[in-house]
Each structure stands twice: as structure tokens, then as C-alpha cells.
Amino acid sequence: MPDPLLASIPGRRIRSAFALLVLALSPLAALGEENGSRTQAAPILARLEQFEQRARAIQAYECLLDNEIHGEKDSKVGTYRIWFRQPELMRIKVVAGDNKGSEIVLTAGGGVRARAGGALRLIPISMTRTDRRLYDPRGHSAWDASFLKLHTRLKECLEKADQVQVTPLEAGNGHRVTLHFRQGVHKFRETWTLRPTGAPVERLEVEVDGRVVERTVFRDFRENPNLSPDFFKF
């Protein structure tokens, strides 16, 4: 998650079993074992469809996001409050970490407005969506934290995965989806915790060669249909 005053890593796209699933709904050939039996296509497609339906059904919401990004030389840890309204209005405030108090807004026209915390709060600035300060070291922008964007990211990861596992969570309250894939000589593992109620994504963890490089947790989620378009202006 980038700071307001600051995509998955591009990788090779292999001809994946998931792409075949979309066309034929046949069992995945490259899946690992789960509880002694081979995972079938249906649970994966069902989770992806449920994820998308849930994300589209939520017209407006707010939540907290805890985010860690670990690079080779440094790490970035922060907590952010997110407000979102369909189709793509978004406001994010840093509540802990670097640039605490700063905010960013993605406007109805697709523009970006940002302001620092403290004494500079009264001086907002305009930015373009391609401004490098809006992206973290892994190439993710602030608006990539919306659930619809995360659905797209998960779908793209499924397309290039060599191995996928779907594990039901306790009391039928969601699923954990684990994906394994390679990019060059590096081994990637992404673990997604998906819930049928509340935030569609509760947790996302990314490992590269066994080292955690990204950890994201959504919490204190609540739908808020009273968010007006004017809230996303400053």
C-alpha cells in the first residue's frame, strides 16, 4: 500500500489450467493435494465468482487496512482507513506509519487529490494516476486496495499459477486460497483468506523464495451507504 504522498509484479503468463477451466470447467491438472484428495475446478471457480459478486454488491464501505511491504533493503509498515463508493470513488487516510494524517482521494473524473497531515493539510495538490509516488515498491497503487481490483489481481494470479489449493475455513466461514507460481528463477506463494460476509478479502500474504514480502489485513469493515460523492472531494 503506497503512502498518499508517494499490480502485481509483472510476470510471465503461462497457459494455465485456470484459463482452461473458464472454457471447459474441467478439473485442474496442476493442483496440489488437499486433505488427501485432488482439488477440483468447481470450488476454485465458485470462490472466484462469490468473491466478485460480493465485491460488486457492496455499494459503499469503510474499513481499516494494515499493510506491510518488505523489500531487500527496507520495510514499510502502515495502517490506513479506506472509504469506497461504487464505481471507483476512493478516499484513504494514513492513521499509522509514515506520513501519518495525510490523505488521498480518487475522484469521480479519475483524478487524484492529495494532502499532507499537520500544518500542510489545508494545501491539497493534484496528481496524475501515473505519478510514481502513488505506487509502492511492488507496483501497487492506492486504488488497488479496492475489493474489485483485488478480485482482478486474484484472477490474474490464478491464470499463471502452477499449483492451487482451496481450504475451507472453520464453520464454513470462507476459504483460504493458496497459489504457487514462478517468475524467472523466483518461487512465489500467495495466500488469500476470502470471507462470504464482511470484507470479501480478510487477509493476503505474499512470499517470494520463502520470504514474506507483502502482508495485508482488512479489519473493522462496515458497509456505509451514506457516503456521498461530496465526501470524496477536497
C-alpha positions in Angstrom: 0.0 0.0 0.0 1.7 3.3 -1.0 1.7 6.4 1.1 -0.7 9.1 -0.3 2.4 11.3 -0.9 4.4 8.6 -2.6 -0.2 -4.8 -9.9 1.3 -7.5 -9.1 4.9 -7.8 -10.2 4.7 -8.3 -14.0 5.4 -11.9 -14.7 5.3 -14.4 -17.5 1.7 -15.6 -18.2 1.7 -19.3 -18.7 -1.1 -21.3 -20.4 -2.8 -22.1 -17.1 -5.3 -24.7 -16.0 -7.5 -21.9 -14.9 -7.8 -20.5 -18.4 -9.0 -23.9 -19.5 -11.4 -24.0 -16.6 -13.1 -20.9 -17.8 -13.7 -22.6 -21.1 -14.4 -26.1 -20.2 -15.0 -26.4 -16.4 -12.7 -29.4 -16.4 -10.6 -30.4 -13.3 -7.3 -28.6 -12.8 -4.5 -30.7 -13.9 -1.8 -28.8 -12.0 -3.3 -28.7 -8.5 -1.8 -30.0 -5.4 -3.2 -32.4 -2.9 -5.6 -31.1 -0.2 -6.7 -33.4 2.6 -5.7 -36.4 0.6 -7.9 -35.6 -2.4 -7.2 -33.7 -5.6 -8.8 -30.2 -5.6 -11.4 -29.9 -8.4 -12.2 -26.9 -10.6 -15.6 -26.2 -9.1 -14.5 -24.9 -5.7 -12.0 -22.5 -7.2 -14.4 -21.1 -9.7 -17.1 -20.9 -7.1 -14.9 -18.9 -4.8 -13.8 -16.5 -7.5 -17.4 -16.0 -8.6 -18.6 -15.5 -5.0 -15.7 -13.0 -4.4 -16.8 -10.9 -7.5 -20.5 -11.0 -6.6 -19.8 -9.9 -3.1 -17.4 -7.1 -4.2 -19.9 -5.8 -6.7 -22.8 -5.9 -4.2 -21.1 -3.7 -1.7 -22.1 -0.2 -2.9 -20.1 1.7 -0.3 -17.9 0.8 2.7 -15.2 1.8 5.1 -12.5 -0.3 6.8 -9.0 -0.3 8.2 -6.1 -1.8 6.3 -2.9 -3.0 7.9 -0.2 -3.3 5.3 3.5 -4.5 5.3 5.9 -4.3 2.4 9.3 -5.8 2.9 12.0 -5.1 0.3 15.6 -6.3 0.2 16.9 -3.2 1.9 14.0 -1.7 3.8 10.4 -2.3 5.0 7.3 -0.2 5.1 4.5 -0.7 7.6 1.3 1.3 7.9 -2.3 1.4 8.8 -4.9 3.1 6.5 -8.5 4.0 6.8 -10.3 3.4 3.5 -13.6 4.7 2.3 -15.0 3.4 -1.0 -18.1 4.1 -3.1 -19.0 2.4 -6.4 -17.9 2.6 -9.1 -14.5 3.9 -8.2 -14.6 6.7 -5.6 -12.0 6.2 -3.0 -10.5 8.0 -0.1 -7.6 6.8 2.0 -6.1 8.3 5.2 -2.8 7.3 6.9 -3.6 6.6 10.5 -0.3 5.0 11.5 3.1 4.9 9.8 5.0 7.3 7.5 3.1 10.5 6.6 0.5 9.9 9.3 -2.5 12.1 8.8 -2.0 12.5 5.0 -4.9 11.7 2.7 -5.6 10.8 -0.9 -8.8 10.9 -3.0 -9.6 9.2 -6.3 -12.2 11.5 -7.8 -15.2 10.8 -10.0 -13.3 12.1 -13.0 -10.4 9.7 -12.4 -8.2 12.4 -11.0 -6.1 12.3 -7.8 -6.1 14.8 -5.0 -3.7 14.5 -2.0 -2.9 16.5 1.1 -0.4 16.1 3.8 -1.2 15.9 7.5 -0.5 18.6 10.0 0.0 22.2 9.1 0.1 21.5 5.3 -3.4 19.9 5.5 -5.0 23.0 4.0 -3.0 22.8 0.9 -4.2 19.9 -1.3 -2.4 19.1 -4.5 -3.5 17.4 -7.8 -1.7 14.4 -9.1 -1.9 12.1 -12.1 -2.7 8.4 -11.6 0.7 7.5 -13.1 2.6 9.5 -10.5 5.3 7.2 -9.2 4.7 8.4 -5.6 1.3 6.7 -5.7 2.9 3.2 -6.1 4.6 1.0 -3.6 7.9 -0.9 -4.4 5.8 -3.9 -5.7 3.9 -1.8 -8.2 0.6 -1.5 -6.4 -1.3 1.8 -6.3 -3.6 3.1 -3.6 -6.7 2.2 -5.5 -5.5 -1.4 -6.0 -6.8 -1.9 -2.4 -10.4 -1.9 -3.6 -12.1 -5.3 -3.5 -12.9 -5.3 -7.2 -9.2 -4.5 -8.0 -8.2 -7.3 -5.7 -10.6 -9.7 -7.5 -8.9 -8.8 -10.8 -5.5 -9.5 -9.1 -6.5 -12.9 -7.8 -7.9 -13.8 -11.2 -4.6 -12.9 -12.9 -2.7 -14.9 -10.3 -4.9 -17.9 -10.9 -4.1 -17.7 -14.6 -0.4 -18.1 -14.0 -0.5 -20.5 -11.1 1.3 -23.8 -11.3 -0.5 -25.1 -8.2 -3.6 -24.0 -6.4 -5.1 -25.2 -3.1 -8.6 -24.3 -1.7 -9.1 -24.9 2.0 -12.4 -24.4 3.8 -12.2 -22.3 6.9 -13.8 -23.1 10.3 -17.6 -23.4 10.4 -17.9 -22.9 6.7 -17.0 -19.2 7.1 -14.9 -18.7 4.0 -12.0 -20.3 2.2 -8.2 -20.0 2.1 -6.8 -20.0 -1.5 -3.1 -20.7 -1.9 -1.3 -20.2 -5.2 2.2 -21.2 -6.2 3.9 -19.9 -9.4 7.3 -19.0 -10.7 8.7 -15.8 -12.2 12.1 -16.5 -13.7 14.1 -18.2 -11.0 11.9 -17.0 -8.2 9.2 -19.0 -6.5 6.0 -17.1 -5.4 3.4 -18.2 -3.0 0.2 -16.1 -2.4 -2.3 -16.9 0.3 -5.7 -15.3 0.2 -8.3 -15.5 3.0 -11.8 -15.0 1.5 -15.0 -14.5 3.5 -18.6 -14.7 2.4 -19.6 -11.9 4.8 -17.9 -8.7 5.9 -14.8 -7.8 3.9 -14.5 -10.1 0.8 -10.8 -10.4 1.4 -9.7 -10.6 5.1 -6.0 -11.3 4.5 -3.4 -11.5 1.8 0.2 -12.7 2.2 2.8 -12.9 -0.5 6.1 -14.9 -0.2 9.0 -14.8 -2.6 11.5 -17.7 -2.2 10.1 -18.4 1.2 10.4 -14.7 2.4 7.3 -12.7 3.2 7.3 -9.5 1.0 3.7 -8.4 1.5 1.1 -8.8 4.2 -2.3 -7.1 4.1 -5.1 -7.4 6.6 -8.6 -5.8 6.3 -10.4 -5.2 9.5 -13.2 -3.2 11.1 -15.2 -3.4 7.9 -18.6 -2.0 7.6 -20.9 -1.1 4.8 -21.8 2.6 4.7 -24.3 3.5 2.0 -24.5 7.1 3.4 -21.1 8.0 1.9 -22.0 10.8 -0.5 -19.9 11.8 -3.6 -19.0 15.1 -1.9 -17.1 13.1 0.8 -14.6 12.2 -2.0 -13.7 15.8 -2.6 -11.2 18.2 -1.0 
